[in-house]
Amino acid sequence: MEQGILIVVVLCIFGLGFYIVNKIDLFLDNVLENDKEEQEGKMNSLKILFLDDFSDDELLKEIHECKSRYSEAKIIIFDSQSEDVEKIFDHTAIT
């Protein structure tokens, strides 16, 4: 009789432990998923737009989309005909 009660108690403890570990696993999955989403939002992205391909309104629309999608954005406009293009890229790579 005592062995039967002991077996039932041990099975209940294992069941409770399994339940608790399952809840902890779900909680940690949610935390990792939220952290992953935050990291994806912070990732740097490069988008190159050629002004010849866009009208002024389309360009403004693209800028507003980037502004809403990314928390921080830097916009660099340069003249491809200029001789200082390499200097501009070197300067932006350093900062």
C-alpha distances in whole Angstrom, upper triangle without the diagonal:
4,5,5,6,9,10,11,13,14,16,17,19,20,21,23,24,26,27,29,30,32,33,35,36,38,39,41,42,44,45,47,48,50,51,52,54,56,57,59,61,62,63,66,68,72,74,77,80,83,86,88,85,84,86,86,84,82,82,81,78,76,77,75,72,72,72,69,67,67,67,69,72,75,78,81,84,87,90,90,93,93,93,91,88,87,87,85,82,82,82,79,77,77,76
4,5,5,6,9,10,11,12,14,15,16,18,20,21,22,24,26,27,28,30,32,33,34,36,38,39,40,42,43,45,46,48,49,51,53,54,55,57,59,60,61,64,66,70,72,76,78,82,84,86,84,83,85,85,83,80,80,79,76,75,75,73,71,70,70,67,65,65,65,67,70,73,76,79,82,85,88,88,91,91,91,89,86,84,85,83,80,80,80,77,75,75,74
4,5,5,6,9,10,10,12,14,15,16,18,20,21,22,24,26,27,28,30,31,33,35,36,37,39,41,42,43,45,47,47,49,51,52,53,55,57,58,59,62,64,68,70,74,76,80,82,84,82,81,83,83,81,78,78,77,75,73,73,72,69,68,68,66,63,63,63,66,68,72,75,77,80,83,86,86,89,89,89,87,84,82,83,81,78,78,78,75,73,73,72
4,5,5,6,9,10,11,12,14,15,16,18,20,21,23,24,26,27,29,30,31,33,35,36,37,39,41,42,43,45,47,48,50,51,52,54,56,57,58,62,63,67,69,72,75,78,81,83,80,79,82,81,79,77,77,76,73,72,72,70,67,67,67,64,62,62,62,65,67,71,74,76,79,82,85,85,88,88,89,86,83,82,82,80,77,77,77,74,72,73,72
4,5,5,6,9,10,11,12,14,15,16,18,20,21,22,24,26,27,29,30,32,33,35,36,38,39,40,42,44,45,46,48,50,51,52,54,56,57,60,62,66,68,71,74,77,80,82,79,78,80,80,78,75,75,74,72,70,70,69,66,65,65,63,61,61,60,63,66,69,72,75,78,81,84,84,87,87,87,85,82,81,81,79,76,76,76,73,71,71,70
4,5,5,6,9,10,11,12,14,15,16,18,20,21,22,24,26,27,28,30,32,33,34,36,37,39,40,42,43,44,47,48,49,51,53,54,55,58,60,64,66,70,72,76,78,80,78,77,79,79,77,74,74,73,71,69,69,67,65,64,64,61,59,59,59,61,64,67,70,73,76,79,82,82,85,85,85,83,80,78,79,77,74,74,74,71,69,69,68
4,5,5,6,9,10,11,12,14,15,16,18,20,21,22,24,26,27,29,30,31,33,35,36,37,39,41,42,43,45,47,47,49,51,52,53,57,58,62,64,68,70,74,76,78,76,75,77,77,75,72,72,71,69,67,67,66,63,62,62,60,57,58,57,60,63,66,69,71,75,77,80,80,83,83,84,81,78,77,77,75,72,72,72,69,67,68,67
4,6,5,6,9,10,10,12,14,15,16,18,20,21,23,24,25,27,29,30,31,33,35,36,37,39,41,42,44,45,46,48,50,51,52,56,58,61,63,67,69,73,75,77,74,74,76,75,73,71,71,70,67,66,66,64,61,61,61,58,56,56,56,59,61,65,68,70,74,76,79,79,83,83,83,80,77,76,77,74,72,72,72,69,67,67,66
4,5,5,6,9,10,10,12,14,15,16,18,20,21,22,24,26,27,28,30,32,33,34,36,38,39,40,42,44,45,46,48,50,51,54,56,60,62,66,68,72,74,76,74,73,75,74,72,70,70,69,66,65,65,63,60,59,59,57,55,55,54,57,60,63,66,69,72,75,78,78,81,81,82,79,76,75,75,73,70,70,70,67,65,65,64
4,5,5,6,9,10,10,12,14,15,16,18,20,21,22,24,26,27,28,30,31,33,34,36,37,38,41,42,43,44,47,48,49,52,54,58,60,64,66,70,72,74,72,71,73,73,71,68,68,67,65,63,63,61,59,58,58,55,53,53,53,55,58,61,64,67,70,73,76,76,79,79,79,77,74,72,73,71,68,68,68,65,63,63,62
4,5,5,6,9,10,10,12,14,15,16,18,20,21,23,24,26,27,29,30,31,33,35,36,37,39,41,42,43,45,46,47,51,53,56,58,62,64,68,70,72,70,69,71,71,69,66,66,65,63,61,61,60,57,56,56,54,51,52,51,54,57,60,63,66,69,71,74,74,78,78,78,76,72,71,72,70,67,67,67,64,62,62,61
4,5,5,6,8,10,10,12,14,15,17,18,20,21,23,24,26,27,29,30,32,33,35,36,38,39,41,42,44,45,46,50,52,56,57,61,63,67,69,71,69,68,70,70,67,65,65,64,61,60,60,58,55,55,55,52,50,50,50,53,55,59,62,65,68,70,74,73,77,77,77,75,72,71,71,69,66,66,66,63,61,62,61
4,5,5,6,9,10,10,12,14,15,16,18,20,21,22,24,26,27,28,30,32,33,34,36,38,39,40,42,43,45,48,50,54,56,60,62,66,68,70,68,67,69,69,66,64,64,63,60,59,59,57,54,54,53,51,49,49,48,51,54,57,60,63,66,69,72,72,75,75,75,73,70,69,69,67,64,64,64,61,59,59,58
4,5,5,6,9,10,10,12,14,15,16,18,20,21,22,24,26,27,28,30,31,32,34,36,37,38,41,42,43,46,48,52,54,57,60,63,66,68,66,65,67,67,65,62,62,61,59,57,57,55,53,52,52,49,47,47,47,49,52,55,58,61,64,67,70,69,73,73,73,71,68,66,67,65,62,62,62,59,57,58,56
4,5,5,6,9,10,11,12,14,15,17,19,20,21,23,25,26,27,29,30,31,33,35,36,37,39,41,42,46,47,51,53,56,59,62,64,67,64,63,65,65,63,60,60,59,57,55,55,54,51,50,51,48,46,46,46,48,51,54,57,60,63,66,69,69,72,72,73,70,67,66,67,64,62,62,62,59,57,58,56
4,5,5,6,9,10,11,12,14,16,17,18,20,21,23,24,26,27,29,30,32,33,35,36,38,39,41,44,46,50,52,56,58,61,64,66,63,62,64,64,62,59,59,58,56,54,54,52,50,49,49,46,44,44,44,47,50,53,56,59,62,65,68,68,72,71,72,69,66,65,65,63,60,61,60,57,56,56,55
4,5,5,6,8,10,11,12,14,15,16,18,20,21,22,24,26,27,28,30,32,33,34,36,37,39,42,44,48,50,54,56,60,62,64,62,61,63,63,61,58,58,57,55,53,53,51,48,48,48,45,43,43,42,45,48,51,54,57,60,63,66,66,69,69,69,67,64,63,63,61,58,58,58,55,53,53,52
4,6,5,6,9,10,10,12,14,15,16,19,20,21,22,24,26,27,29,30,31,33,35,36,37,41,42,46,48,52,54,58,60,62,60,59,61,61,59,56,56,55,53,51,51,49,47,46,46,44,41,41,41,44,46,50,52,55,58,61,64,64,68,67,68,65,62,61,62,59,57,57,57,54,52,53,51
4,6,5,6,9,10,11,12,14,15,17,19,20,21,23,25,26,27,29,30,32,34,35,36,40,42,45,47,51,53,57,59,61,58,58,59,59,57,55,54,53,51,49,49,48,45,44,44,42,40,40,40,42,45,49,51,54,57,60,63,63,67,67,67,65,62,61,61,59,56,57,56,53,52,52,51
4,5,5,6,9,10,11,12,14,16,17,18,20,21,23,24,26,27,29,30,32,33,35,38,40,44,46,50,52,56,58,60,58,57,59,58,56,54,53,52,50,48,48,46,44,43,43,40,38,38,38,41,43,47,50,53,56,59,62,62,66,65,66,63,60,59,59,57,54,55,54,51,50,50,49
4,5,5,6,9,10,10,12,14,15,16,18,20,21,22,24,26,27,28,30,31,33,36,38,42,44,48,50,54,56,58,56,55,57,57,55,52,52,51,49,47,47,45,43,42,42,39,37,37,36,39,42,45,48,51,54,57,60,60,63,63,63,61,58,57,57,55,52,52,52,49,47,48,46
4,5,5,6,9,10,11,13,14,15,16,19,20,21,23,25,26,27,29,30,31,35,37,40,42,46,48,52,54,56,54,53,55,55,53,50,50,49,47,45,45,43,41,40,40,38,35,35,35,38,41,44,47,50,53,55,58,58,62,62,62,60,57,56,56,54,51,52,52,48,47,48,46
4,5,5,6,9,10,11,12,14,15,17,18,20,21,23,24,26,27,29,30,34,36,40,41,45,47,51,53,55,53,52,54,53,51,49,48,47,45,43,43,42,39,38,38,36,33,34,33,36,39,42,45,48,51,54,57,57,61,61,62,59,56,55,55,53,50,51,51,47,46,47,45
4,5,5,6,9,10,11,12,14,15,16,18,20,21,22,24,26,27,28,32,34,38,40,44,46,50,52,54,52,51,53,52,50,48,48,47,44,43,42,41,38,37,37,35,33,32,32,34,37,41,44,46,50,52,56,56,59,59,60,57,54,53,53,51,48,49,48,45,43,44,42
4,5,5,6,9,10,10,12,14,15,16,18,20,21,22,24,26,27,30,32,36,38,42,44,48,50,52,50,49,51,51,49,46,46,45,43,41,41,40,37,36,36,34,31,31,31,33,36,39,42,45,48,51,54,54,57,57,58,55,52,51,51,49,46,47,47,43,42,43,41
4,6,5,6,9,10,11,12,14,15,17,19,20,21,23,25,26,29,31,35,36,40,42,46,48,50,48,47,49,49,46,44,44,43,40,39,39,37,34,34,34,31,29,29,29,32,35,38,41,44,47,49,53,53,56,56,57,54,51,51,51,48,46,47,46,43,41,42,41
4,5,5,6,9,10,11,12,14,16,17,18,20,21,23,25,28,30,34,36,40,42,45,47,50,48,46,48,48,46,43,43,42,39,38,38,36,33,33,32,30,28,28,27,30,33,36,39,42,45,48,51,52,55,55,56,53,50,49,50,47,45,45,45,41,40,41,39
4,5,5,6,8,10,10,12,14,15,16,18,20,21,22,26,28,32,34,38,40,44,46,49,46,45,47,47,45,43,42,41,39,37,37,35,33,32,32,29,27,26,26,29,31,35,38,40,44,46,50,50,53,53,53,51,48,47,47,45,42,42,42,39,37,38,37
4,5,5,6,9,10,10,12,14,15,16,18,20,21,25,26,30,32,36,38,42,44,46,44,43,45,45,43,40,40,39,37,35,35,34,31,30,30,28,25,25,25,28,30,33,36,39,42,45,48,48,52,51,52,50,46,46,46,44,41,42,41,38,36,38,36
4,5,5,6,9,10,11,12,14,15,17,19,20,24,25,29,31,35,37,40,42,45,42,41,43,43,41,38,38,37,34,33,33,31,28,28,28,25,23,23,23,26,28,32,35,38,41,43,47,47,51,50,51,49,46,45,45,43,40,41,41,37,36,37,35
4,5,5,6,9,10,11,12,14,16,17,18,22,24,28,30,34,36,40,42,45,42,41,43,42,41,38,38,37,34,33,32,31,28,27,27,25,22,22,21,24,27,30,33,36,39,42,45,46,49,49,50,47,44,43,43,41,38,39,38,35,34,35,33
4,5,5,6,9,10,10,12,14,15,16,20,22,26,28,32,34,38,40,43,41,40,42,41,40,37,36,36,34,32,31,30,27,26,26,24,22,21,21,23,26,29,32,34,38,40,44,44,47,47,47,45,42,41,41,39,36,37,36,33,32,32,31
4,5,5,6,9,10,11,12,14,15,19,21,24,26,30,32,36,38,40,38,37,39,39,37,35,34,33,31,29,29,28,25,24,24,22,19,19,19,22,24,28,30,33,36,39,42,42,46,46,47,44,41,40,41,38,35,36,36,33,31,33,31
4,5,5,6,9,10,11,13,14,18,20,24,25,29,31,35,37,39,37,36,38,37,35,33,32,31,29,27,27,26,23,22,22,20,17,17,17,20,22,26,28,32,35,38,41,41,45,45,46,43,40,40,40,37,35,35,35,31,30,32,30
4,5,5,6,9,10,11,12,16,18,22,24,28,30,34,36,39,37,36,38,37,36,34,32,32,30,28,27,26,23,22,22,20,18,16,16,18,21,24,27,30,33,36,39,40,43,43,44,41,38,37,37,35,32,33,32,29,28,29,27
4,5,5,6,9,10,11,14,16,20,22,26,28,32,34,37,35,34,36,36,34,32,31,30,28,26,26,25,22,20,21,19,16,16,16,18,20,23,26,29,32,34,38,38,41,41,42,39,36,35,36,33,31,31,31,28,26,28,26
4,5,5,6,9,10,14,15,19,20,24,26,30,32,35,32,31,33,33,31,29,28,27,25,23,23,22,19,18,18,16,13,13,13,16,18,22,24,27,30,33,36,36,40,40,41,38,35,35,35,33,30,31,31,27,26,28,26
4,5,5,6,9,12,14,18,20,24,26,30,31,34,33,31,33,32,31,29,27,27,25,23,22,21,19,17,17,15,13,11,11,13,16,20,22,25,29,32,35,35,39,39,40,37,34,34,34,31,29,30,29,25,24,26,24
4,5,5,6,10,12,16,19,22,25,28,31,33,32,31,33,32,31,29,27,27,25,23,22,22,19,17,17,17,14,12,12,13,16,19,22,24,27,30,33,34,37,37,37,35,32,31,31,29,26,27,26,23,22,23,21
4,5,5,9,10,14,16,20,22,26,28,31,29,28,30,30,29,26,25,25,23,20,20,20,17,15,16,15,11,10,11,13,15,18,20,23,26,28,32,32,35,35,36,34,30,30,30,28,25,26,26,23,22,23,22
4,6,8,10,13,15,19,21,25,26,29,28,26,28,28,26,24,23,22,20,18,17,16,14,12,12,11,8,7,8,10,12,15,18,21,24,27,30,31,34,34,35,33,30,30,30,27,25,26,25,22,21,23,21
4,6,9,13,15,19,21,25,26,30,28,27,29,28,27,25,23,23,22,19,18,18,16,13,13,13,10,8,7,8,11,14,17,19,23,26,29,29,33,32,33,30,28,27,27,24,22,23,22,19,18,20,18
4,6,10,13,16,19,23,25,28,27,26,28,28,27,25,23,23,22,19,18,18,16,13,14,15,11,9,10,10,11,13,16,18,22,24,27,27,31,31,31,29,26,25,25,23,20,21,21,17,16,18,17
4,7,10,13,16,20,22,25,24,24,26,25,25,23,20,21,20,17,16,17,15,12,13,14,12,9,10,9,9,10,13,15,18,20,24,24,27,27,28,25,22,21,22,19,17,18,18,14,13,15,14
4,7,10,13,17,19,22,20,20,23,23,23,20,18,19,18,14,14,15,13,10,12,14,11,9,11,10,9,10,12,14,16,19,22,22,25,25,26,24,21,21,21,19,16,18,18,14,14,17,16
4,7,10,13,16,19,18,18,21,21,21,18,16,17,17,13,13,15,14,10,13,15,13,11,14,12,10,10,10,11,14,15,18,18,22,22,23,21,17,18,19,16,13,16,16,13,12,16,15
4,7,10,13,15,14,14,17,17,18,15,12,14,14,10,10,13,12,9,12,14,12,12,15,13,10,10,9,11,12,14,17,16,20,21,22,21,17,18,20,17,14,18,18,15,15,18,18
4,7,10,12,11,12,15,16,17,14,12,14,14,11,11,15,14,12,15,17,15,15,18,16,13,12,10,9,10,11,13,13,17,17,19,18,15,16,18,15,13,17,17,14,15,19,18
4,6,9,8,8,11,12,14,11,8,11,12,9,10,13,13,12,15,17,16,16,19,17,14,13,10,10,9,11,13,12,16,17,20,19,16,18,19,16,15,19,19,17,18,22,21
4,5,6,7,10,12,14,11,9,13,14,11,13,16,16,15,18,20,20,20,23,21,17,16,12,11,10,10,10,10,13,15,18,18,15,17,19,16,16,20,20,18,20,23,23
4,5,5,8,9,11,10,8,11,13,11,12,16,16,16,18,21,21,21,23,22,18,16,13,12,9,10,10,11,13,15,18,18,16,19,20,17,18,21,22,20,22,25,24
4,6,8,10,13,11,10,14,15,14,15,19,19,19,21,24,24,24,27,25,22,20,16,15,13,13,12,11,13,16,19,20,17,20,22,20,20,24,24,23,25,28,28
4,7,10,12,9,9,13,13,12,14,17,17,17,20,22,22,23,26,24,21,20,17,16,14,15,15,14,16,19,22,23,20,23,25,22,22,25,26,24,25,29,28
4,6,8,6,6,9,10,9,12,14,14,15,18,19,20,21,24,23,20,19,16,16,14,15,15,16,18,20,24,24,21,24,26,23,22,26,26,24,26,29,28
4,5,5,6,9,10,11,12,14,15,17,18,20,21,23,25,24,21,20,17,17,15,17,17,18,20,22,25,25,23,26,28,24,25,29,28,26,28,31,30
4,6,5,6,9,10,11,12,14,16,17,19,20,21,23,22,19,19,15,16,14,16,16,18,20,22,25,25,23,26,27,24,24,28,27,25,27,30,29
4,5,5,6,9,10,11,12,14,15,17,18,20,22,22,19,19,16,18,16,19,20,21,24,25,29,28,26,29,30,26,27,30,29,27,29,32,30
4,5,5,6,9,10,11,12,14,15,16,18,21,21,18,18,15,17,16,18,19,20,23,24,28,27,25,27,28,25,25,29,28,25,27,30,29
4,5,5,6,9,10,11,12,14,15,17,19,18,15,15,12,13,12,15,16,17,20,21,25,24,21,24,25,21,21,25,24,22,24,27,25
4,5,5,6,9,10,10,12,14,15,17,17,14,14,12,14,13,17,18,20,23,24,27,26,23,26,26,23,23,26,25,22,25,27,25
4,5,5,6,9,10,11,12,14,17,17,15,16,14,16,16,19,21,22,25,26,29,28,26,28,29,25,25,28,27,24,26,29,27
4,5,5,6,9,10,10,12,15,15,12,13,11,14,14,17,19,20,23,24,27,26,23,25,26,22,22,25,24,21,23,26,24
4,5,5,6,9,10,11,13,12,9,10,9,12,12,16,18,20,23,23,26,24,22,24,24,20,20,23,22,19,21,24,21
4,5,5,6,9,10,12,12,11,12,12,15,16,19,22,24,27,27,30,28,25,27,28,24,24,27,25,22,24,26,24
4,5,5,6,9,11,12,11,13,13,16,17,21,23,24,28,28,31,29,26,28,28,25,24,27,26,22,24,26,24
4,5,5,6,9,9,7,10,10,13,15,18,21,22,26,26,28,26,23,25,25,22,20,23,22,19,20,23,20
4,6,6,7,7,7,9,10,14,16,20,23,24,28,27,30,27,25,26,26,22,22,24,23,19,21,23,20
4,6,7,9,10,13,14,18,20,23,26,28,31,31,33,31,28,30,30,26,25,28,26,23,24,26,23
4,7,9,9,13,14,17,20,23,26,27,31,31,33,31,28,29,29,25,24,26,25,22,22,25,22
4,5,6,10,12,16,18,22,25,26,30,29,31,28,26,26,26,23,21,24,22,19,19,21,19
4,7,10,13,17,20,23,27,28,31,31,32,29,27,27,27,24,22,24,22,19,20,21,18
4,7,10,13,17,20,24,25,28,27,29,26,24,24,23,20,19,21,19,15,16,18,15
4,7,10,13,16,20,21,25,24,25,23,20,21,21,17,16,18,17,13,15,16,14
4,7,10,13,17,18,22,20,22,19,17,18,17,13,13,15,13,10,12,14,11
4,7,10,13,15,18,18,20,17,15,17,16,12,12,15,14,11,13,16,14
4,6,10,12,15,14,16,13,11,13,13,9,9,13,11,9,12,14,13
4,7,9,12,12,14,12,10,13,13,10,11,14,13,12,15,17,16
4,6,9,8,10,9,7,10,11,8,10,13,13,12,15,17,17
4,5,5,9,9,7,11,12,10,12,15,15,15,18,20,20
4,5,8,9,7,10,12,11,12,15,16,16,18,20,21
4,7,9,8,11,13,13,14,17,18,18,20,23,24
4,5,6,9,10,10,12,14,15,16,18,20,21
4,6,8,9,10,12,13,14,16,18,19,21
4,6,5,6,9,10,11,13,14,16,17
4,5,5,6,9,10,11,12,15,16
4,5,5,6,9,10,11,12,15
4,6,5,6,9,10,11,13
4,5,5,6,9,10,11
4,5,5,6,9,10
4,6,5,6,9
4,5,5,7
4,5,5
4,6
4
